[in-house]
């Protein structure tokens, strides 16, 4: 089926062009906001070849399509005549919903466009680490990571600029997207994120009215999200009430002044306290609960991916990296994909007579090995029921092993799967945990039979 045909079938199942308020895509899914949920035919999606699964709420269905396909279908939809959509602003995952799901939905909208950049620059960071490893083993001068003034390589300095720039300005990117999602001017979000990133000559100066000093980056992505949302809300409020003659200058003037002061004196200190507490609590759990804590975190991660709630952990990862230089949480989360890889391999060999299962595994396994879990979740293990549970248990086994190595964690995020070893503080420990999760996922799936009704009803999308 062509991407255009797939887009047309999806559009029809969503209730037609008049029922679409907004849509966007991440790497694997199409996220839609609809006017009338009753017009969405969820049963129809089951017969559309190319759709792996439909999740999400009634108002905001998420169509799981897989890597690459989601982006291509989104492009086809944007070319559909009569389809009105916005490229991001939603007045409301936070404002209209008070549930935890609404908060996570908002976070998903903020981080979804940024995730591919995380992945690409994170891999570049991993490649840079390979060069450092080569230098340590061979002394090859081109890969000398020292500062240029200390005899380091210009090439490595360039690589550090390329791999590190995005992470340097991450708070700005987050604030821009948060303002955009809230329906505000993204360039005001840029200012809000810029204040969080760099307080300029105020850095280190005592605030006076509160027992804090101004500090570059304090509060991290949490403060950036709050600042981006706040500046959009203030801007829209001022636009609503100010005279037309003043709408060119007044909204930006008041937004920057009010939210800028609030960011410096409230959002950054509060965000800093919260991120410190979260980071230290997680580290305490990892250091004290050790293997058991790792097993619990790893074992519960696949259900978060299944529901799309895993995006909500991004600020926690960023806070941990800022505080400690790595995020143990992300390494534990990566074990979930390993458990699922093991389960998928077991399914491939155990049920050789079911060609549809073999096709599904072959289609989703490469992405799974590289840390993209949705194809195997929605295309293989979840439809087979017990296989999803054994994949989670395999992940828990990997997390248990990782918990035996304090100080093990990912130095950047969105580089997972087998490649996660490239960006881990302890690559051997990571690979040991990853291998354990694969083996455990394989063994448990091999021992525990899938229900016959699930085998009989399993189908693969051609």
Wavefront OBJ file of the C-alpha trace (Angstrom):
o trace
v 0.000 0.000 0.000
v 1.346 3.440 -0.921
v 1.768 6.093 1.737
v -0.903 8.192 0.037
v -3.415 5.325 0.132
v -2.533 4.656 3.748
v -3.021 8.334 4.604
v -6.438 8.375 2.901
v -7.622 5.290 4.795
v -6.406 6.744 8.092
v -8.118 10.048 7.342
v -11.378 8.264 6.577
v -11.205 6.261 9.830
v -10.590 9.505 11.724
v -13.855 10.942 10.469
v -12.640 12.916 7.460
v -10.890 16.229 7.016
v -13.567 18.182 8.868
v -12.926 16.181 12.038
v -9.208 17.021 12.275
v -8.147 19.909 14.470
v -4.449 19.175 14.479
v -1.943 16.425 13.863
v 1.770 15.872 14.221
v 4.118 12.929 14.150
v 7.007 11.546 16.126
v 9.335 8.795 14.903
v 6.749 6.018 15.094
v 3.263 7.457 15.565
v 0.791 9.980 14.192
v -0.760 12.098 16.963
v -4.133 13.622 16.161
v -6.577 15.963 17.887
v -10.173 15.454 16.668
v -13.305 17.580 16.994
v -15.793 14.764 17.575
v -14.402 11.515 19.030
v -17.616 9.704 18.078
v -16.676 10.016 14.394
v -13.426 8.110 14.892
v -13.862 4.481 13.808
v -11.275 2.603 15.859
v -12.491 -0.749 14.545
v -11.721 0.362 10.997
v -8.057 0.842 11.861
v -7.733 -2.903 12.526
v -8.276 -3.628 8.835
v -5.889 -0.956 7.525
v -2.625 -2.525 6.407
v 0.226 -0.443 7.782
v -1.443 0.570 11.047
v 0.137 -1.327 13.932
v -2.113 -0.068 16.715
v -4.272 2.838 17.850
v -3.753 4.157 21.370
v -4.315 7.463 23.147
v -7.455 9.152 24.407
v -10.748 9.625 22.576
v -9.947 13.236 21.737
v -6.302 12.591 20.925
v -5.857 9.209 19.212
v -2.341 8.072 18.368
v -1.885 5.877 15.309
v 1.189 3.648 15.560
v 2.818 3.310 12.127
v 6.492 2.603 12.769
v 9.777 4.418 12.037
v 9.761 6.502 8.853
v 6.184 5.636 7.929
v 4.729 8.096 10.449
v 6.702 10.967 8.932
v 5.768 10.006 5.362
v 2.062 9.643 6.160
v 2.135 12.995 7.957
v 3.626 14.601 4.836
v 0.901 13.054 2.679
v -1.819 14.373 5.015
v -0.414 17.883 4.854
v -0.942 17.812 1.090
v -4.577 16.742 1.370
v -6.937 19.428 -0.014
v -9.302 20.885 2.542
v -7.407 19.568 5.551
v -6.837 22.362 8.039
v -4.215 21.785 10.660
v -1.663 23.593 12.763
v 1.968 22.549 12.903
v 2.111 22.238 16.625
v 0.118 24.662 18.771
v -2.487 22.968 20.893
v -4.288 25.194 23.336
v -4.422 22.632 25.746
v -3.100 19.314 26.728
v -2.398 21.053 30.025
v -5.138 23.684 30.049
v -8.013 21.418 29.066
v -6.941 18.285 30.923
v -6.154 17.999 34.584
v -5.262 14.325 34.520
v -1.769 12.875 34.595
v -2.395 11.628 31.067
v -2.943 15.206 29.957
v 0.380 16.272 31.425
v 2.205 13.418 29.745
v 0.397 14.159 26.485
v 1.657 17.722 26.689
v 5.210 16.543 27.400
v 5.005 14.189 24.431
v 4.029 17.095 22.172
v 6.933 19.149 23.487
v 9.581 16.479 23.074
v 8.352 14.543 20.008
v 9.911 16.936 17.420
v 13.148 17.065 19.423
v 13.652 13.304 19.781
v 15.192 12.731 16.300
v 17.725 15.463 17.090
v 18.469 13.778 20.408
v 19.028 10.516 18.556
v 21.222 11.941 15.783
v 23.443 14.115 17.958
v 23.563 11.414 20.596
v 24.930 8.963 18.036
v 27.471 11.576 16.988
v 28.467 11.786 20.642
v 28.846 8.002 20.634
v 31.067 8.125 17.550
v 33.225 10.713 19.290
v 33.576 8.303 22.222
v 34.760 5.597 19.813
v 37.464 7.976 18.587
v 38.522 8.602 22.190
v 38.680 4.848 22.782
v 40.884 4.437 19.690
v 43.198 7.177 20.975
v 43.437 5.514 24.381
v 44.324 2.179 22.758
v 46.634 3.367 19.978
v 47.678 6.937 20.729
v 46.512 8.000 17.248
v 47.013 11.782 17.353
v 43.985 12.663 15.213
v 41.697 11.404 17.987
v 43.446 13.130 20.913
v 40.525 14.539 22.995
v 42.597 16.998 25.049
v 42.154 20.751 24.692
v 43.938 22.187 21.666
v 46.150 24.262 23.952
v 47.244 21.023 25.630
v 48.118 19.308 22.369
v 44.678 17.966 21.517
v 43.397 17.433 17.979
v 41.523 20.153 16.110
v 39.417 17.418 14.548
v 38.261 16.232 17.980
v 37.492 19.796 19.006
v 35.295 20.070 15.917
v 33.576 16.782 16.794
v 32.898 18.057 20.300
v 31.291 21.195 18.880
v 29.112 19.157 16.509
v 28.002 16.618 19.093
v 27.608 19.040 21.997
v 25.906 22.114 20.556
v 22.371 20.765 20.727
v 22.767 19.774 24.369
v 24.200 23.197 25.169
v 21.047 24.856 23.858
v 18.564 22.139 24.833
v 16.697 24.417 27.256
v 16.079 26.909 24.466
v 14.735 24.210 22.147
v 12.421 22.908 24.889
v 11.084 26.360 25.766
v 10.484 27.183 22.090
v 8.485 24.007 21.600
v 6.568 24.453 24.869
v 5.511 27.961 23.823
v 4.512 26.640 20.404
v 2.435 23.798 21.842
v 0.635 26.279 24.098
v -0.259 28.377 21.055
v 2.225 31.185 21.715
v 4.973 32.843 19.721
v 7.915 30.377 19.597
v 10.378 33.262 19.459
v 9.158 34.390 22.873
v 9.819 30.820 23.951
v 13.348 31.289 22.628
v 13.803 34.242 24.988
v 12.387 32.264 27.925
v 14.704 29.334 27.234
v 17.616 31.683 26.690
v 17.122 33.182 30.156
v 17.194 29.701 31.695
v 20.298 28.757 29.706
v 22.336 31.875 30.369
v 21.699 34.523 33.014
v 24.756 36.403 31.694
v 26.534 38.672 34.193
v 24.067 37.682 36.929
v 25.646 34.250 37.161
v 26.806 33.706 40.734
v 25.229 36.922 42.044
v 23.065 36.644 45.184
v 19.355 37.209 44.536
v 18.880 39.007 47.825
v 15.166 38.442 48.390
v 15.567 34.654 48.461
v 18.526 32.565 49.660
v 19.733 31.652 46.163
v 22.233 32.919 43.648
v 21.506 33.344 39.964
v 22.902 30.403 38.016
v 23.113 29.466 34.352
v 20.897 26.493 33.543
v 19.371 26.103 37.021
v 16.131 24.128 36.842
v 17.108 22.660 33.477
v 14.377 21.497 31.144
v 11.781 21.674 33.910
v 12.319 25.427 34.276
v 12.489 25.768 30.482
v 9.128 24.042 30.006
v 7.529 26.200 32.694
v 9.021 29.368 31.229
v 7.955 28.481 27.682
v 4.385 27.711 28.783
v 4.183 30.813 30.960
v 5.363 33.216 28.299
v 2.806 31.826 25.834
v -0.016 32.151 28.373
v 0.906 35.735 29.284
v 1.291 36.702 25.627
v -2.160 35.379 24.727
v -3.758 37.061 27.732
v -2.221 40.441 26.872
v -3.253 40.102 23.221
v -6.805 39.415 24.320
v -7.129 42.533 26.473
v -4.825 45.171 25.007
v -6.034 47.696 22.366
v -5.318 46.844 18.725
v -3.033 49.840 18.398
v -0.703 48.349 21.034
v -0.724 44.704 19.919
v 2.553 45.028 18.061
v 4.643 45.978 21.087
v 2.726 45.362 24.306
v 2.304 41.534 24.279
v 6.017 40.898 23.844
v 7.032 43.686 26.213
v 4.851 42.474 29.082
v 5.509 38.783 28.393
v 9.284 39.141 28.471
v 9.255 41.450 31.494
v 6.814 39.451 33.615
v 7.882 35.930 32.684
v 11.551 36.890 32.567
v 11.437 38.125 36.176
v 9.380 35.088 37.213
v 11.868 32.767 35.526
v 14.854 34.289 37.304
v 13.323 34.599 40.750
v 10.784 31.739 40.870
v 10.899 29.158 38.075
v 14.641 28.576 38.100
v 15.003 28.271 41.900
v 11.894 26.086 42.230
v 12.854 23.998 39.209
v 16.345 23.616 40.624
v 15.052 22.392 43.976
v 12.660 19.928 42.322
v 15.248 18.513 39.928
v 17.771 18.211 42.757
v 15.277 16.282 44.877
v 14.258 13.993 42.007
v 17.822 13.369 40.917
v 19.082 12.658 44.436
v 16.070 10.440 45.202
v 16.670 8.329 42.104
v 20.350 8.060 42.822
v 19.522 7.060 46.400
v 17.234 4.334 45.093
v 19.851 3.083 42.659
v 22.553 3.122 45.341
v 20.429 1.568 48.100
v 17.822 -0.545 46.299
v 20.513 -1.457 43.795
v 19.603 -4.476 41.680
v 15.992 -4.605 42.900
v 15.475 -0.936 42.045
v 16.952 -1.529 38.603
v 14.705 -4.535 38.039
v 11.556 -2.572 38.898
v 12.470 0.420 36.703
v 13.441 -1.738 33.722
v 10.490 -4.086 34.041
v 7.915 -1.289 34.012
v 9.313 0.702 31.093
v 7.677 -1.137 28.159
v 4.158 -0.291 29.417
v 5.210 3.368 29.520
v 6.353 3.174 25.899
v 3.123 1.414 24.987
v 1.065 4.293 26.368
v 3.398 7.022 25.123
v 4.096 8.211 28.689
v 7.847 7.600 28.436
v 8.363 11.106 27.029
v 7.538 12.444 30.468
v 10.851 11.077 31.777
v 12.949 13.311 29.514
v 13.221 16.176 32.051
v 14.344 13.649 34.679
v 17.081 12.336 32.389
v 18.220 15.876 31.635
v 18.304 16.716 35.356
v 20.361 13.620 36.156
v 22.856 14.340 33.386
v 23.221 17.937 34.545
v 23.716 16.898 38.166
v 25.888 13.794 37.791
v 27.047 13.682 34.163
v 24.945 10.608 33.363
v 21.454 9.162 33.805
v 21.278 5.703 35.346
v 17.535 5.763 34.702
v 18.002 5.826 30.928
v 20.365 2.869 31.031
v 17.801 0.886 33.026
v 15.083 1.905 30.560
v 17.201 0.625 27.683
v 16.997 -2.866 29.148
v 13.302 -2.918 28.196
v 14.179 -2.978 24.522
v 16.683 -5.757 25.129
v 14.091 -7.935 26.858
v 11.771 -7.443 23.940
v 14.491 -8.300 21.410
v 15.045 -11.590 23.224
v 11.315 -12.311 23.308
v 10.982 -11.578 19.585
v 13.849 -13.901 18.679
v 12.262 -16.665 20.747
v 8.943 -16.158 18.987
v 10.660 -16.336 15.592
v 12.133 -19.778 16.270
v 9.452 -21.233 18.530
v 6.568 -20.546 16.169
v 8.250 -21.199 12.842
v 5.003 -22.523 11.383
v 3.409 -19.087 11.779
v 4.941 -17.170 8.889
v 3.129 -13.993 9.865
v 4.968 -13.953 13.206
v 8.293 -14.464 11.472
v 7.580 -11.602 9.076
v 6.606 -9.319 11.938
v 9.754 -10.159 13.884
v 12.008 -9.630 10.874
v 10.341 -6.275 10.240
v 10.602 -4.978 13.785
v 13.815 -6.554 15.067
v 16.356 -4.156 13.471
v 14.603 -1.144 14.979
v 14.336 -2.968 18.308
v 18.059 -3.699 18.384
v 18.670 0.018 17.806
v 16.376 0.925 20.704
v 13.108 1.803 18.919
v 10.549 -0.329 20.700
v 7.164 0.428 19.144
v 7.403 -1.875 16.077
v 8.019 -4.936 18.252
v 5.569 -3.817 20.957
v 2.605 -3.197 18.696
v 3.598 -5.497 15.860
v 4.734 -8.588 17.770
v 4.708 -8.956 21.569
v 1.589 -7.058 22.622
v -0.775 -8.846 20.178
v 0.593 -12.144 21.509
v -0.220 -11.256 25.103
v 2.088 -13.316 27.280
v 5.077 -12.472 25.088
v 4.765 -8.845 26.184
v 4.894 -9.915 29.837
v 7.930 -12.151 29.300
v 9.649 -9.271 27.482
v 9.050 -7.068 30.544
v 10.402 -9.793 32.827
v 13.474 -10.122 30.616
v 13.970 -6.372 30.916
v 13.744 -6.667 34.704
v 16.529 -9.265 34.671
v 18.727 -6.865 32.698
v 17.919 -4.040 35.100
v 18.846 -6.257 38.031
v 22.299 -6.844 36.542
v 22.777 -3.138 35.777
v 21.917 -2.386 39.394
v 25.006 -4.310 40.454
v 27.196 -1.561 38.971
v 26.862 1.807 40.789
v 27.812 4.772 38.619
v 26.630 3.094 35.431
v 24.494 5.306 33.207
v 23.970 7.013 29.863
v 25.859 10.264 29.259
v 23.295 11.315 26.614
v 19.766 10.108 25.912
v 18.010 8.648 22.878
v 20.938 6.403 22.046
v 19.824 3.026 23.322
v 19.642 -0.579 22.204
v 22.994 -2.168 21.469
v 24.393 1.288 20.637
v 23.745 2.426 24.197
v 27.127 0.983 25.147
v 28.771 3.787 23.136
v 27.427 6.503 25.431
v 27.523 4.640 28.747
v 29.898 5.342 31.609
v 30.508 1.588 31.945
v 30.105 -0.019 28.500
v 30.963 -3.549 29.691
v 28.388 -3.375 32.503
v 25.791 -2.078 30.047
v 26.481 -4.882 27.571
v 26.317 -7.440 30.381
v 22.905 -6.115 31.442
v 21.728 -5.902 27.827
v 22.824 -9.471 27.105
v 21.130 -10.685 30.287
v 17.868 -9.019 29.268
v 18.019 -10.567 25.791
v 18.757 -14.028 27.160
v 16.110 -13.781 29.888
v 13.511 -12.448 27.446
v 14.329 -15.298 25.074
v 14.273 -17.998 27.754
v 11.057 -16.903 29.436
v 9.247 -16.508 26.120
v 10.452 -19.937 25.025
v 9.177 -21.569 28.240
v 5.822 -19.785 28.512
v 3.395 -20.627 25.722
v 1.430 -17.976 23.890
v -2.334 -18.558 23.972
v -3.518 -20.399 20.883
v -6.257 -17.873 20.205
v -3.626 -15.126 19.989
v -1.530 -17.206 17.609
v -4.539 -17.912 15.401
v -5.594 -14.268 15.296
v -2.119 -12.859 14.708
v -1.655 -11.078 11.408
v 1.128 -9.057 9.843
v 0.780 -5.948 7.761
v 2.175 -6.342 4.265
l 1 2 3 4 5 6 7 8 9 10 11 12 13 14 15 16 17 18 19 20 21 22 23 24 25 26 27 28 29 30 31 32 33 34 35 36 37 38 39 40 41 42 43 44 45 46 47 48 49 50 51 52 53 54 55 56 57 58 59 60 61 62 63 64 65 66 67 68 69 70 71 72 73 74 75 76 77 78 79 80 81 82 83 84 85 86 87 88 89 90 91 92 93 94 95 96 97 98 99 100 101 102 103 104 105 106 107 108 109 110 111 112 113 114 115 116 117 118 119 120 121 122 123 124 125 126 127 128 129 130 131 132 133 134 135 136 137 138 139 140 141 142 143 144 145 146 147 148 149 150 151 152 153 154 155 156 157 158 159 160 161 162 163 164 165 166 167 168 169 170 171 172 173 174 175 176 177 178 179 180 181 182 183 184 185 186 187 188 189 190 191 192 193 194 195 196 197 198 199 200 201 202 203 204 205 206 207 208 209 210 211 212 213 214 215 216 217 218 219 220 221 222 223 224 225 226 227 228 229 230 231 232 233 234 235 236 237 238 239 240 241 242 243 244 245 246 247 248 249 250 251 252 253 254 255 256 257 258 259 260 261 262 263 264 265 266 267 268 269 270 271 272 273 274 275 276 277 278 279 280 281 282 283 284 285 286 287 288 289 290 291 292 293 294 295 296 297 298 299 300 301 302 303 304 305 306 307 308 309 310 311 312 313 314 315 316 317 318 319 320 321 322 323 324 325 326 327 328 329 330 331 332 333 334 335 336 337 338 339 340 341 342 343 344 345 346 347 348 349 350 351 352 353 354 355 356 357 358 359 360 361 362 363 364 365 366 367 368 369 370 371 372 373 374 375 376 377 378 379 380 381 382 383 384 385 386 387 388 389 390 391 392 393 394 395 396 397 398 399 400 401 402 403 404 405 406 407 408 409 410 411 412 413 414 415 416 417 418 419 420 421 422 423 424 425 426 427 428 429 430 431 432 433 434 435 436 437 438 439 440 441 442 443 444 445 446 447 448 449 450 451 452 453 454 455 456 457 458 459 460 461 462
